[in-house]
């Protein structure tokens, strides 16, 4: 080795340190090097375990935050809106067969919205479900719990839905409702009863 490059004769010493830590998701960006000019960065869990592809798409602490808390995490760029969307979808798919709460799913639209520039509203990036009652979403059915409206698809958003979108929420679907909202229990013939989660 040429004496003009004495650093090449240095004995490699591996140095590892945490470069960045995300408290909300428990993720760490770890810096390591065993050479003065070669650096390595890797994302790991706070406990040092490698991060899998699923780890990058979910958010297991979802139910520890309210809507504003979730929006704050997005604003601080600690969690991506797409992570919230995937976590919410996962929970709907796991629990809805017993609850019968979500009667119309809009997952593809939600995933697309999560990757686009969302409005800078108070709830930017927060997953949201519309009650299927006078909440018209252009191109998606509004049934109002009634067989009479089973095939009705509006061509524009209602004012309420426009305001929800302006607030930055990501709409995942629509929930069950009493027929036209006329009774205090959700047991429409169209979709059947919703069950109490408790």
N, C-alpha and C positions, 0 to 999 in steps of 0.2 A: 504494500500500500504506500502510495506516495506520501512523503512527509509534508507535502503542501496541504494535505487534508487530515490533520491530526484527529479530527472528530470521528473519522472513520475507524480509528483504532480504539475508540472508547468502548468499554464493556457495556452492552445494552442493559439498561435498568428500566423495568416497566413501572410506569407511574399511572395510577388510576384515581380519578376524582369525579364527583358529581358536578356536572356543569350547569344543569337546570333541573328543577324539581316542580312537578305539578301536583299540588296538594289535593286538588279536587279529584283527579283521576288516579292518584298514586303512581304517577309515571315519572321516570328519571331519564334525563339525557346524560349519559356517562361518557366522560372523556378518558382516553387512555393512550399511552405512548411508550414505546421502548426504544425510541430513536429521536434525536433532536429535531429531525425534519419530517418525521412521519407521525401523523395523528389519526386517531380512530374515534369516531363517535358512534354510540349505539343507544337505542331507546330500550329501557328495561323497566320492570315493575320496581316499586320502592324496596321490595324484598330481594331484588337482584335477579328474579326469574325473567327469562326472555319474554318479549311481547309477541303474541300470536296475531294473526290477521283479525280474528274475532275481537281481540282486546282493543283494536284500533277502531272498531265500529260500534261498541256498546258503551253504556255508562251505568254501572251497577248501583251508583249512589243516587239514581234518578229520583226515587221517592223521598229523599231527604231534603229536597228543595221545593219551594213553591214556584209559581210561574216567574215572578220577578227574580228569584234566586237563580233559576236556570238561565234567564236572559242575561243576568250579570256575568255568568260564566262565559257565555258567548261573547259578550262585550269585551271581556278581558282576554279573549282568545285562548281560554284554558280548555274549552270543549267546542267541537264543531257542531253546528246544527244537525248534520247528518248522523252524528252519534246519538243525539236525542231521538231523532226519527226512528232509527233502527231499534233503540231500546224500547220506545213506545210501541212499535209494531210487534216486537217480540212479546211484550206483556199482553197486548190485545190478543194475539194468536194463542197465548197460553191460557188466558182467563175467559175469553169470550164464549167458548163452548158451554161453560157453566152459567155465565151471566146473561148471555143474549143481549148485550148492551149495544154493540156496534152492528148496525144492520146494512151499512153500505161502506165499503172500503175504498180509499183513494190513495193507496200506497205509492203507486207510480208517480202521481202528481206531487205527492209530498216529497218523495226522494228527489225529484227534479227541482222542486222549489228550494230544497235544502242546499243544493249546489249552485243556486243562482244568487244574485244580489238581492237580499231581502230588504224591505223598507226599514229605516232606522226608527222603529217604534219601540214602545216600552217593553214589548214581549217578543222582540226579534229572536227568531230561531226556536221558539217554544212550541212543541207539538200541541195540537188542539183538535177537539172533536165538535162538530156542529150537531145540535139537536135537529132532527129532520122535521122541523116545524117552522114554516115560513122563512127558512134559511136557504134561499135560492143560490146555487153555485152554478154558473154557466156551464152547460154540457153534462151536468150530473143530475140524476133524478131527485126530485123533491116529492116525497110520497105522503108526508104528514100522517103516517100511520094508517092510511086508508087505501083500500083496494081500488077505490074510485080514481085515485091519483097514481096508480102503480106505474103508469107509462109516461107521466108528465116530466119533461126535461126542459128546464128554462134556458133561454138563450142569453141571459145576462145575470149578473150577480145582484142580489138584493142589497139594499143600503147597509143592512147589518153585516153582511158578509164582506162588503167593501171595507167597512170600518175594521172588522177583524183582520183582514189582510193588511190594511194600513198600519195596524199595531204590530205587524211583523210575525204573527203566529203562522205556523205551518199546519194546514188542515189535513188530517189523516183520513177523515171519513165522517159519517153521520151516525147518530145514535137513535135508538128506539124511542118512540113517543106514544102517548095515548092518541087515539084517533082524533085528529084536529085539536088535541090538547084539551078535550072537553071533560075528562074525568081525572081524578087525582091518582090513579094507578095506571101503570104502563102495561096493558094487556091487550094490545090490538090484535084483531084476527089476522091481519096481514103478516105480521112477524112473530106473533106469540108473545108471551109475557117475558119481561126482564126480571131477573132474580136479584134479591138483595145480597150484596157481596159479604155482608156481615152476618 
